[in-house]
């Protein structure tokens, strides 16, 4: 018995990427410029550095995708973890550039493309594997962004999902047919 899906894998993946992008942005908007660049200790990355790394990864993975290897020869991954952008404006500009690479690469794809192969560091992957790998990678870093932002805002933090104590009310809204928060 074959399962019938009502959404496509590509559309669902794009929806997840947009969700995590928006989640990170809703966290970053709550921060002062200083907080974007703050670290909790010398071993931690700031939100600005995490976003810079994500941008470098997106440029490498999605430029020329799926025809070119996802690890571009000119990428200096180690440099992504040093020298954060010099301002919020620069940070948000490169952030948008990275996500634009991703969306430009994925939006033209169809579900039939998912079995095609591409490479990352010379290792073959199906396009579906590449997308899964990057959803996991970016959600990991978006979680770091949200965690740091929440820590830095402390009691002034504005919840990005269902606030504590509101789950039952949210579930009633969903049951009544109102839109979910994702």
Beta strands, then each sheet from edge to edge (+ up, - down):
strand 1: 117-120
strand 2: 123-126
sheet 1: 1+ 2-
end
